[in-house]
Amino acid sequence: MKILQIGGTGFLGSHIAKRLIERNHELTIITRNPDNEMSFDKSKVKLIKGDILQPNDLNISEKYDVLIYTAMIPFKPGRISNRKFKELEKITRQYFQNTIDLAKKLSCTLILTSGASFETKGDEVADENWAITRKGMAALGKCYDEMVSEIKISNSIPLIEMLPAQIYGNGGMFNKLISMAKSGRTILLGGGNNFLPRVHVDDCADAFLLAIEKQPVGKRFIICDDLNATVKDFMLHLGAAFGANKTIIIPKIILRMVIGKHIYNTLTMNTKVSNKRIKMELGWQPKYPTYKEGIKSLIL
Ligand SMILES: NC(=O)c1ccc[n+]([C@@H]2O[C@H](COP(=O)([O-])OP(=O)(O)OC[C@H]3O[C@@H](n4cnc5c(N)ncnc54)[C@H](OP(=O)(O)O)[C@@H]3O)[C@@H](O)[C@H]2O)c1
């Protein structure tokens, strides 16, 4: 297949790119920095220098079967003020709108990535029929819901939605947590008693490969492993695996003051989700069904 990817150099995107290369698909990646080192063989990919915020400067003349969006807005961990949040909201809208417009221009299938943000209580388990909970940083993506709904009503492009859980693996921002554990500390922000679904980056990329090759148009998929676990269980296991011997708990009241409400709401939201649909409809099976096997695979 001829595939165009925005975000193909990132944490998740580069794992998808590696798989597409292995499967001999013809891959083109839009990147702002084509000269950067990349974790896949650059000679097997066509790189287009470009920025999704400047769509008119994108020099794309070929036809593609699929456009994959795995880009991430510029975002540094830390406190987010209301003003910064509004700025990020605007940028998020541009990322999604320009991507959708590009898919319309190319008349190809769009695989759009958001996140498995669902607020659940007690034994509730969310599935793809639930509305995405736009709370915390996920509220940046409110525009996503409007745009997706418009695509569905107007049937303007073939759309597949991917909603990964928190992705872990060697790379991206997750490397910071590994480094912290290696330096001897596990930090539990807000105590960590809330549930947060996870998926190993290899399993997540496998799910994308299935979606790209099977094209289940009109569907949305939650991508998470088989175990709904608490943040605390995951973090303590990660810490122990990398030699941490000290656990620091930041109480919720302090966390809220330091980090601001947007990140606080993201870090403390309770989420349990189901991976039934992606297993049944795409035949996806995680190689790492729980974080216990997954974290073991990260020890190099
Ligand atoms: N990581 C997670 O735990 C997680 C969980 C759920 C959902 N997601 C979603 O999964 C996707 C990938 O996340 P990630 O963690 O892999 O992100 P990441 O490592 O930060 O990757 C960012 C990617 O976005 C590209 N990008 C950013 N701004 C761009 C722009 N203006 N124009 C073109 N490309 C741009 C970057 O390309 P260049 O720098 O090469 O231009 C890079 O390839 C995101 O949509 C994210 O919301 C992630």
The ligand as a Tripos MOL2 file, in Angstrom:
@<TRIPOS>MOLECULE
LIG
   48    52     1     0     0
SMALL
NO_CHARGES

@<TRIPOS>ATOM
      1 N1          2.2870    8.3310   24.2190 N.am      1 LIG1
      2 C1          1.1550    7.9370   24.7680 C.2       1 LIG1
      3 O1          1.1070    7.3850   25.8800 O.2       1 LIG1
      4 C2         -0.1460    8.1310   24.0290 C.ar      1 LIG1
      5 C3         -1.3300    7.6390   24.5820 C.ar      1 LIG1
      6 C4         -2.5270    7.7930   23.8880 C.ar      1 LIG1
      7 C5         -2.5410    8.4460   22.6580 C.ar      1 LIG1
      8 N2         -1.3780    8.9320   22.1500 N.ar      1 LIG1
      9 C6         -1.4170    9.6060   20.8410 C.3       1 LIG1
     10 O2         -0.5060    8.9220   19.9840 O.3       1 LIG1
     11 C7          0.0900    9.8470   19.0880 C.3       1 LIG1
     12 C8          1.6090    9.6820   19.1480 C.3       1 LIG1
     13 O3          2.0740    9.9570   20.4490 O.3       1 LIG1
     14 P1          3.6410    9.8630   20.7630 P.3       1 LIG1
     15 O4          3.7840    9.7560   22.2380 O.co2     1 LIG1
     16 O5          4.2420    8.8250   19.8750 O.co2     1 LIG1
     17 O6          4.1290   11.3300   20.2880 O.3       1 LIG1
     18 P2          5.6170   11.8800   20.0830 P.3       1 LIG1
     19 O7          6.6590   10.8670   20.3700 O.co2     1 LIG1
     20 O8          5.6900   13.1840   20.8020 O.co2     1 LIG1
     21 O9          5.6670   12.1540   18.4980 O.3       1 LIG1
     22 C9          5.4020   13.3580   17.9880 C.3       1 LIG1
     23 C10         5.3710   13.2280   16.4540 C.3       1 LIG1
     24 O10         4.5430   14.2800   15.9590 O.3       1 LIG1
     25 C11         5.2160   14.8880   14.8740 C.3       1 LIG1
     26 N3          4.8140   16.2880   14.8210 N.ar      1 LIG1
     27 C12         4.6290   17.1330   15.8760 C.ar      1 LIG1
     28 N4          4.2770   18.3400   15.4410 N.ar      1 LIG1
     29 C13         4.2370   18.2660   14.0850 C.ar      1 LIG1
     30 C14         3.9420   19.1980   13.0720 C.ar      1 LIG1
     31 N5          3.6210   20.4650   13.3720 N.pl3     1 LIG1
     32 N6          3.9740   18.7960   11.7810 N.ar      1 LIG1
     33 C15         4.3300   17.5220   11.4800 C.ar      1 LIG1
     34 N7          4.6380   16.5800   12.4000 N.ar      1 LIG1
     35 C16         4.5940   16.9570   13.6800 C.ar      1 LIG1
     36 C17         6.7100   14.7520   15.1910 C.3       1 LIG1
     37 O11         7.4060   14.7780   13.9560 O.3       1 LIG1
     38 P3          8.7580   15.6440   13.6720 P.3       1 LIG1
     39 O12         9.2790   16.1160   15.0110 O.co2     1 LIG1
     40 O13         9.6520   14.6700   12.9800 O.co2     1 LIG1
     41 O14         8.2960   16.7550   12.7990 O.co2     1 LIG1
     42 C18         6.7440   13.3540   15.8070 C.3       1 LIG1
     43 O15         6.8560   12.3970   14.7990 O.3       1 LIG1
     44 C19        -0.4050   11.2330   19.4980 C.3       1 LIG1
     45 O16        -1.4800   11.5770   18.6600 O.3       1 LIG1
     46 C20        -0.8980   11.0370   20.9030 C.3       1 LIG1
     47 O17        -1.9400   11.9220   21.2620 O.3       1 LIG1
     48 C21        -0.1770    8.7800   22.7870 C.ar      1 LIG1
@<TRIPOS>BOND
     1     1     2 1
     2     2     3 2
     3     2     4 1
     4     4     5 ar
     5     4    48 ar
     6     5     6 ar
     7     6     7 ar
     8     7     8 ar
     9     8     9 1
    10     8    48 ar
    11     9    10 1
    12     9    46 1
    13    10    11 1
    14    11    12 1
    15    11    44 1
    16    12    13 1
    17    13    14 1
    18    14    15 2
    19    14    16 1
    20    14    17 1
    21    17    18 1
    22    18    19 2
    23    18    20 1
    24    18    21 1
    25    21    22 1
    26    22    23 1
    27    23    24 1
    28    23    42 1
    29    24    25 1
    30    25    26 1
    31    25    36 1
    32    26    27 ar
    33    26    35 ar
    34    27    28 ar
    35    28    29 ar
    36    29    30 ar
    37    29    35 ar
    38    30    31 1
    39    30    32 ar
    40    32    33 ar
    41    33    34 ar
    42    34    35 ar
    43    36    37 1
    44    36    42 1
    45    37    38 1
    46    38    39 2
    47    38    40 1
    48    38    41 1
    49    42    43 1
    50    44    45 1
    51    44    46 1
    52    46    47 1
@<TRIPOS>SUBSTRUCTURE
     1 LIG1         1 GROUP 0 **** ****
